[in-house]
Amino acid sequence: MAVDLGMAQINQLAFGYWQSQVLFAAVRTGVFDALAAEPLPAGPVGDRCGLEAGPALRLLDACVAVRLLTRSADGIYANAGHTQRLLTTGSTESVVRWARVMSRWYEPWGNVTEALRRGGSVEERALRLGDDPAYAEDFILGMHEYNARSADALARSIDQLGARTLVDVGGGAGTYSVAFCRAWDDVRCEVVDLESVVPLTRRTVEDAGFADRVTVRAGDYYRDSFGSGVDVVLLSNVLHQESPAHCLDILRRARAALVDRGRVLVHGHFLDEDRTSPVFTTLHNLSALVLWDGGRSYTTAEMAELMAQAGLTDVREFPAAEPSAKLLIGRTHEATTEGAHP
Ligand SMILES: C[S@@+](CC[C@H](N)C(=O)[O-])C[C@H]1O[C@@H](n2cnc3c(N)ncnc32)[C@H](O)[C@@H]1O
């Protein structure tokens, strides 16, 4: 049904990025870390963040307006509780790296029109995959900060994993491998990711205390084997980076790595058949355009079809823990129990 938007809603769309910039500027200048230990007036916050008093005041007041900071009657600024928890670097729940990556992605997103005209990305993927080490570290560890919040729930949502080996292709920081090990005592995982990523993965896996059950191997998913005799291959948040031809090739090698009764788990964001929902995924689709040459968001049916073409059978769709994400599971064999969860 057509919805009649008023000027207020058009304004909301047009001004939306102003609010994002308040978050990004505060993270980049270190406002929340400056206020982590104690509430302060604007002057000292500006001093710690390298900002003149006037500009500091504008940023801090805007942070109050978007509820990231509070301000007392005598002009003392403090982190809101959620800001202290999520947006300071020392917090165990910090998503500061993720926020820095989103701020970095503002640049390619700012060129979305150019990407649309060109029909391809406007930022080299190599930058975030290792050529710019600080960016690459933020990308891998930022995705970890973001996905760690729902990975345990996803791993636990599978009724009976019944797997001893899981290969996590493009596994990044090992977020999902660690989650599967935490949820399932018998499973051992191998993360396969680019050489530049391996040291970050090792560090995260060790910090989580799973170095004995999660191994890490440098590999290129465009050409390397994913092993043999594997019970489960996991492709989480990976295939939107790739064209249909590359997805098919990756899925075929995933299928080839499996035991007789194996499964491929494809986790990520998929469009509904109308391609206009979920809203987040329509934006994810544009994000894939600006960032990943050849990449795109697939509809659930398109991904299921690619999985079938790769030789997987009985492909089924399950909800995932992260809002608007899904889990597609394909097997080497027909499921024995009708309707059973993976
Ligand atoms: C969006 S991250 C997803 C990480 C993780 N699977 C997750 O869900 O949190 C995409 C991952 O694909 C990896 N990647 C990109 N190109 C690759 C390639 N050619 N071979 C192996 N991994 C690659 C990146 O290094 C990154 O870890």
The ligand as a Gaussian input file, in Angstrom:
#p B3LYP/6-31G(d) Opt

LIG

0 1
 C       32.460000      -9.499000       6.691000
 S       33.832000     -10.457000       7.208000
 C       33.017000     -11.830000       7.997000
 C       33.855000     -12.471000       9.062000
 C       33.174000     -13.633000       9.806000
 N       32.898000     -14.736000       8.925000
 C       31.932000     -13.158000      10.502000
 O       30.830000     -13.519000      10.093000
 O       32.063000     -12.401000      11.473000
 C       34.401000     -11.165000       5.669000
 C       35.655000     -12.008000       5.799000
 O       36.030000     -12.514000       4.511000
 C       37.443000     -12.549000       4.463000
 N       37.919000     -12.614000       3.085000
 C       37.800000     -11.684000       2.108000
 N       38.377000     -12.119000       0.969000
 C       38.861000     -13.355000       1.224000
 C       39.558000     -14.321000       0.443000
 N       39.861000     -14.097000      -0.856000
 N       39.896000     -15.495000       1.014000
 C       39.599000     -15.733000       2.328000
 N       38.937000     -14.859000       3.119000
 C       38.577000     -13.680000       2.576000
 C       37.829000     -11.254000       5.165000
 O       39.175000     -11.233000       5.558000
 C       36.848000     -11.250000       6.328000
 O       37.374000     -11.926000       7.440000

